[in-house]
Amino acid sequence: MSGKVVCQNKKAYHDYHIDQKIEAGMVLTGPEVKSLRAGKANLQDGYVRIDERGEAILHNVHISSYSFATHNPNEPIRQRKLLLHRREIRKLIGKLQEKGLALIPLKIYFVSNGKAKVELGLARGKRQYDKRAALKEKQSDREVQRALRRNQY
């Protein structure tokens, strides 16, 4: 992954254990690309479904309307097709049939040739006690870092 990150789904790391990450292209219209370049996107409630034709579809991702678009303005929340190889989709179908797994978008970014990509995560939901343990661990790591910084100077 190289390039400009448009948006990240930080809450996904809090709510899910990410087992695997996959990069996919997106089918976008011109004004949507301009909005992404301006950083106007939200992945909060997004998820990916594989339909009956074997295509990966991105749902509930909000890409704001581009204000300077003269004709055919985009719908902020619409279903967007993802570009994946057939064998990758077949692997995902097998994995998604396991209980408790979901495919969620983690970040949208631009690669060096100007194409917008989305990073998907094969995720397993966390329990409430897992979330608490992760917060405690994060807090203790911060305290250790602070103590090390104080002793350094």
N, C-alpha and C positions, 0 to 999 in steps of 0.2 A: 504494500500500500504506500503510495507516494502521492503527494498533491495536497490540495486544500480541503480540509474537512468542513463540510457545510453544517452538519448537525450530528449530535450523538444522543443515544438513548441511555443516559446514565442510570435511570431507574431500572432498566432491564438487568443490570449487574446486581442491583439490590434485590430484585424480585425473583431472579432465576439463577441457576447454575448453568453456565454456558459450556456445553460439551464440545462443540465444534463450530468453526467459523467458515463461511462460504462467501465468495465474492460473486456478485451478479450484476449484469447491466440492466438498465431500465429503458422502457420505451416511453419517451417523453415528447411533449410538443415544444415548440420554440419558446413561448412565454414561460413555460415551466422551467426550462433550462435557465432563462434569465433570472427568474425568482430564486432558483437554487444558487446562482452565482452571487446574488444579493444576500444569501443566507437566510431566506425566509421559508423554513421548513420545520416540521414538528413530527417526530417519530413516536410520540408518547404511547398511543394506543394501537400502533401498527402491528400487523401480523401478516403471514403469508399462507395462502391456501393453494393447493394443487387441484385444479379442476378436472372434470371427467375427460377432457381432451389431452391431459398430461402437460398443461401449461401452469407455470407458477405465477400467481397473481398476488400483487401487493395491495392490501386493504387498509383503510383508515389512516393513511399517511397524509398529513395536511401540507400541501405546498401552496402558499398564498398566491393570489392572482398578481400578475405583473402589472403595475399601475400604468405603464406606458404602452401596453399592448393596444394596437389600434383595432384589430379585428380578431375574431374567435378567441375571446379570453378563456382561460382554463378554469375548470371546476376545481376548487381547492381540495376537496376530498373526492377522489374517484379511484376506481380500480386501475392499477397500472400493471402491465405485463412485465415479467422479469425475463431476462435473457440468460438461460442456462443450457448447457448441453443435455441431450436426451439421457445419457448415462448418469449425469449428476442428479437429474430429476428422479430417475428410477431408484437411485440410492436413497434419496430423500424420502420417497414414498415408503420404502422399507423401514427407514428409521422412524418416520412419523406414525407408523402403525403401532409402535411400541407405546405402552401406556405412559401418559404423563409428559410426552415430548411435544414441543411446539417450535415453530420456525418464526423468529421475530427479527425485525430489522434493528441493527445495532448502531450503524452510522451511514451517512451519505457523504460521499467525497468525490472529488474530481481527480482523475489520473492525468499523467503528463500530456497525453494527446487530446485532452479537453473533454473526454467522455465522463458522464456521471455514473458512478458505481454505487451500489448499496452493499454493505457488509451484513450478511444474515448470520444469526446464531441459532444453532440447534440447542434449545434450552429446556431444562427440566425445572419445574417450579420449586421454590424454596418453601419450607415450612416456617412458621413464625419464630420458632426457637433458633432456626438456622440464621434468620435475619438478625436476631438479637446477638448471637454469637459473632457474626461478622462485624456488627457495629462495635462490640466490645474489643475485638481484635484490632480494628481500625483505630479506635481511641487509644489503646495501649501502645500501638506503633507510633502514633503521634507524640505521646508522652515521652517515649524513649528517644525519638528524634529531637524533641525540645531539650531533654536533658543532655544529650550529646552536644547539641549546639551551644548550650550554656557552658559546658566544660571545655569546649574548644577555644573560646575567647578568653 
